[in-house]
Structures are given as structure tokens and as C-alpha cells.
Amino acid sequence: MTLPSGGAFYKEYPKSCDPEDYWGQVGRTVNGKPVPQEQIDLIVAAVCQGLDLGQNDSLLDLCCGNGALTTYFFSRCRGGLGVDFSDCLIDVANSRFKRRESESYRCQDVLEFVRQEENPQRFSKALCYGSFQYLSPPASLEVLALLRHRFKDVGLLFIGNLPDKDRLSRFYADKPYVPGIENQADSPIGIWRTTGEICELAAAAGWKCSISRMQDRFYGSGYRYDALLVPA
Ligand SMILES: C[S@@+](CC[C@H](N)C(=O)[O-])C[C@H]1O[C@@H](n2cnc3c(N)ncnc32)[C@H](O)[C@@H]1O
């Protein structure tokens, strides 16, 4: 049985984008324009530092999108696998961003992947950037628990760009708010959680969680945070 999960928007939407608008395809835009390179550099620095990514690491990137971000991380380690359920984004990843034999991209739902992967011990670090909020609550818990108990060599898991429920009212101050939208995985921003809620979810799956925030000049810093998980 596959539990329902959100993010299905990204199965079709990228087809309407310019084939070379890699940031647009994964929704990394401000006022409809792709975010500038300095913003990408901030993300790459935060993830590489959080994961302490090094040449001996093999990285699992869950919900990797089109690989435009993943490729920065693969270039800092031995390579690894990106998984995403959008076939058009995975096509872009394979055609534009796969650089070496040790890097691969696979089209699959991440819950199915963590249930079925035959060689989970090949990964030393894992990442889920800008995407975890699109998993349904039962899927979120199961993904974290399977990463903890099947992917035994994953020593750090970075869950990035989570929407902060404590900053929901600030975000919606100048936008129309639909009550309850913060609990919907299949809404445009997905599920908003407080830092306490993500730490509780992590703990229930066997992880210890620490929270960090991007510097003020990061475009999402006003309402997002990152979570770094280590085995409890
Ligand atoms: C905002 S994009 C982020 C992509 C990439 N991590 C990045 O930061 O550039 C969200 C991604 O999550 C993927 N996604 C959402 N739910 C998924 C699921 N259950 N299994 C696999 N991919 C999923 C979507 O297809 C989409 O590529």
C-alpha cells in the first residue's frame, strides 16, 4: 500500500516551463523570476556545512527535483542517488545534471523507495530539501523511521526549508489565508510545522533534531528553517 503524499503539482507543472529554466521548474523563484546565484550559494553552503559533506560520503537526496541543486552536493562527495516522483524532473536530472557513473537519479515515490531500496547501507548522508512538507503525516513518519532503521549508515539527515508554523500569521499578513491550509500536504507550501513539532516527529522515528535558520539575506529566512537529524 502506498500512503498518499503531496507535491503532485511538480509532476505536471515543470512541463510548462522553459526547458532551461531549472529553478523555475522546482518553484525556486521570487516574483516569478529564478532566484539569483547568491541565494543558491547560501543553500549549498548551509547543506554542505550541516551534513559535513566530504569526499567519502555517498548522498541520498530525497525529492531531488530536477537535480539542479543535487549536482552541487554530488560534486562535493562520491556521488549518490536522487529520488523524485516527477518523471519530467528526473528526465532533466538525467539528461542535464548527471555528471559521473557514481551519480544517479530515479523516478519513484520516496516512501516506496525507502521501503524497497535493496542496498540502503550504501548511503552515509541524506537530504530532503524544500520537499518534506509535501509528504502526508503518516508518510513523513514512515519515511523518517525507515531512514533510521533500514538506512543504518546514514549518520546525518538534513531536512531543509521547512515552513515554520510559528511564522504563519506573519507570512499570510498580506495574502489571503484559507483556514487549515497549514495542515495540507497537497497545498502549494505543504504542511507548516513548529520547530517543536518537527523535533517530536523526528524523535518518534528515532532521531535527535537540531534547528538552524538561514541568514537574513536568504529569501526564505522570514518563515522557514532547517532541521538536522542524527540517530538518537
Ligand atoms: C520544491 S521541489 C524541490 C526539489 C529539490 N529538492 C530542490 O530543492 O530543488 C519539491 C519536490 O518534491 C517532489 N516530491 C513531492 N512529494 C514526493 C514524493 N512523495 N515522492 C517523490 N518526490 C516527491 C516533487 O516532485 C518536487 O520535485
The ligand as a Gaussian input file, in Angstrom:
#p B3LYP/6-31G(d) Opt

LIG

0 1
 C       10.001000      22.338000      -4.336000
 S       10.552000      20.912000      -5.206000
 C       12.183000      20.759000      -4.512000
 C       13.117000      19.950000      -5.374000
 C       14.581000      19.892000      -4.894000
 N       14.725000      19.221000      -3.636000
 C       15.145000      21.291000      -4.784000
 O       15.240000      21.800000      -3.656000
 O       15.462000      21.878000      -5.820000
 C        9.640000      19.620000      -4.401000
 C        9.903000      18.238000      -4.995000
 O        9.341000      17.210000      -4.196000
 C        8.938000      16.169000      -5.069000
 N        8.033000      15.285000      -4.326000
 C        6.980000      15.657000      -3.551000
 N        6.411000      14.570000      -2.987000
 C        7.151000      13.487000      -3.394000
 C        7.075000      12.090000      -3.126000
 N        6.116000      11.582000      -2.344000
 N        7.999000      11.283000      -3.688000
 C        8.953000      11.796000      -4.515000
 N        9.074000      13.110000      -4.804000
 C        8.183000      13.947000      -4.237000
 C        8.308000      16.925000      -6.233000
 O        8.195000      16.158000      -7.394000
 C        9.298000      18.071000      -6.384000
 O       10.339000      17.753000      -7.274000

